[in-house]
Amino acid sequence: MRILHITGYYNKHVSYQENLLPRGERKHKNKVYIISTNSNPPYDKTGRYDRNVEWDGLPIIRLKTLFRVKTWPIVYVPLRLILRINPDVIFLHDVNPYTIQILLMRKIGLLKNVKLFFDCHSEVGKDNKNFAIRKYNWLMKIIFKFCDRDIVKYYGVAPECCQFIQDVYQVPVHKIKLLPLPSIKNLLASSEVDNVRAKYGISSDKVILLHSGKLPGNKLTNVVLEALTSLSESDYQLVITGSMDDTFRLKYSDILEQSNVRILGWLDPNDLRDVISASDILVQPGSLSNTFIDALCCGTVIILNDTSQGKYLTKNGNGELLKDNLSTDELVRMITKVSSNLEYYNQNAHEIAEHFDYMTLARITLNDYIS
């Protein structure tokens, strides 16, 4: 099968869906291609990418960005390029303007016999508040209705995203499917955990709490730090990965400089997964993050906010939800509960790691492609 993924940004150094799904589909013995822009995403300051490169056996065809609308890179995808690739399937990642272009090409018969799939990363109640975005999503609703017969499946990467597709784009429920963000299964043996902890200066005799991301953002890092002060310094260590705003760091310097806090900064995805695997509990009371999925594939217990995504990710007894994610007392209570029963939660967490591995999720998309 020949599969074409089209995405606005492509950075080989991150573990996003547009990276891992094509990689998994290729490992399942398919011909897979990626069309992207030569623009770098906002978090990447390394400059523009080469026009055409190949990574891990995947051809990455980078088109010149014509201009940007805020953070969206606008490109034109030439019909002759698509016809040269001759895909059986085109997977459109999110609602960039190229999504409209490809849908209309298919509608007027320029892409005959090509199956179209689409994924949505927008969350209900969060990503349709801005006036301009609402108008754009209204346009997408019209386009999706006009082209509905040409789209086989609308994927939501979280339950909130499936609800967004239903509520905002008014897509029939039977065409919507949850396709979780993937990660890479990374279950470490005890000796490997010891090596990772030694490498990064992580305690070997404390319960390791991990908090990660671009901080504080919407991650409620302040609640995590305040909860730490109510926990025994001799029993718990907080490991922080990612970046941290200087003003926030200064405000909470007293806590951040405690002996049971270890700040590691940004890590390569493989190194980050090792640190997650060597941690006992991922503590993320705030907004949705791909780190949730990393933790699942690392067999690490999670404490999340009580959202649709949180319910879905902890339904197998591999973590707990916070009824009040703004409450320090609630977070302390939940950390204490989980750490007192780590063996139970760890066993459940290890059992589901494969469910979110990119090879498993790639098999799901392949089954949809041939159905």
SULCOR-V652916 format. One record per residue. OMEGA is omega in whole degrees, -180 to 180 (* if undefined). Layout:
omega:OMEGA
omega:OMEGA
This chain:
omega:179
omega:-172
omega:178
omega:173
omega:177
omega:-175
omega:-178
omega:179
omega:173
omega:178
omega:-174
omega:-176
omega:179
omega:-177
omega:179
omega:-177
omega:-178
omega:174
omega:-168
omega:179
omega:177
omega:179
omega:179
omega:180
omega:177
omega:180
omega:174
omega:170
omega:174
omega:173
omega:-174
omega:-180
omega:178
omega:171
omega:180
omega:177
omega:174
omega:178
omega:175
omega:178
omega:-174
omega:-177
omega:-176
omega:-176
omega:-174
omega:-179
omega:-177
omega:-179
omega:172
omega:-175
omega:-177
omega:-179
omega:175
omega:-179
omega:177
omega:179
omega:-180
omega:175
omega:178
omega:-178
omega:-175
omega:180
omega:-179
omega:175
omega:-180
omega:175
omega:180
omega:167
omega:-170
omega:-178
omega:-178
omega:173
omega:-177
omega:179
omega:170
omega:179
omega:-176
omega:177
omega:-178
omega:178
omega:179
omega:-180
omega:178
omega:176
omega:177
omega:-176
omega:169
omega:-176
omega:169
omega:179
omega:-179
omega:-178
omega:175
omega:-169
omega:173
omega:-179
omega:178
omega:176
omega:179
omega:-179
omega:-177
omega:179
omega:-179
omega:175
omega:180
omega:-176
omega:-177
omega:171
omega:-180
omega:180
omega:-178
omega:175
omega:175
omega:177
omega:-178
omega:175
omega:-174
omega:173
omega:-175
omega:179
omega:-179
omega:-176
omega:177
omega:180
omega:-177
omega:-168
omega:176
omega:-175
omega:180
omega:-176
omega:-178
omega:179
omega:178
omega:179
omega:179
omega:179
omega:174
omega:177
omega:180
omega:177
omega:179
omega:-180
omega:-179
omega:179
omega:-180
omega:-174
omega:-171
omega:-178
omega:-178
omega:-179
omega:-178
omega:-174
omega:173
omega:-180
omega:167
omega:-176
omega:175
omega:178
omega:178
omega:180
omega:174
omega:178
omega:178
omega:180
omega:-178
omega:-174
omega:-172
omega:-179
omega:177
omega:177
omega:177
omega:-174
omega:-175
omega:179
omega:-178
omega:-179
omega:175
omega:174
omega:-173
omega:172
omega:-179
omega:168
omega:-178
omega:180
omega:-172
omega:179
omega:-176
omega:173
omega:-178
omega:-180
omega:179
omega:176
omega:179
omega:-179
omega:180
omega:-180
omega:178
omega:-178
omega:-174
omega:178
omega:179
omega:-177
omega:179
omega:-175
omega:177
omega:171
omega:-175
omega:176
omega:-179
omega:175
omega:-168
omega:173
omega:173
omega:-166
omega:1
omega:-178
omega:175
omega:-174
omega:-178
omega:179
omega:179
omega:179
omega:179
omega:-179
omega:180
omega:177
omega:-179
omega:-178
omega:179
omega:179
omega:-179
omega:-180
omega:-179
omega:-176
omega:-175
omega:171
omega:177
omega:175
omega:-178
omega:174
omega:-179
omega:180
omega:-179
omega:178
omega:-176
omega:180
omega:178
omega:180
omega:180
omega:-178
omega:-176
omega:-176
omega:-179
omega:180
omega:-177
omega:180
omega:176
omega:-177
omega:-179
omega:174
omega:180
omega:-179
omega:-175
omega:-179
omega:180
omega:179
omega:170
omega:-177
omega:180
omega:178
omega:179
omega:179
omega:177
omega:179
omega:177
omega:180
omega:-179
omega:178
omega:-179
omega:-175
omega:170
omega:-177
omega:-176
omega:-177
omega:-173
omega:-170
omega:-179
omega:-177
omega:176
omega:178
omega:176
omega:-177
omega:175
omega:-179
omega:179
omega:-179
omega:178
omega:-179
omega:-178
omega:-180
omega:-176
omega:169
omega:-173
omega:174
omega:-178
omega:178
omega:176
omega:177
omega:180
omega:178
omega:-179
omega:-174
omega:-179
omega:-173
omega:-179
omega:178
omega:-179
omega:179
omega:-178
omega:180
omega:178
omega:178
omega:177
omega:-174
omega:177
omega:-176
omega:176
omega:-180
omega:179
omega:180
omega:178
omega:-180
omega:-177
omega:176
omega:180
omega:180
omega:-177
omega:-178
omega:178
omega:-178
omega:-173
omega:-178
omega:179
omega:-178
omega:180
omega:180
omega:178
omega:-179
omega:-180
omega:-177
omega:-176
omega:-174
omega:-177
omega:-176
omega:-176
omega:177
omega:-174
omega:178
omega:178
omega:-178
omega:175
omega:177
omega:178
omega:179
omega:-180
omega:177
omega:177
omega:-179
omega:-175
omega:-178
omega:*
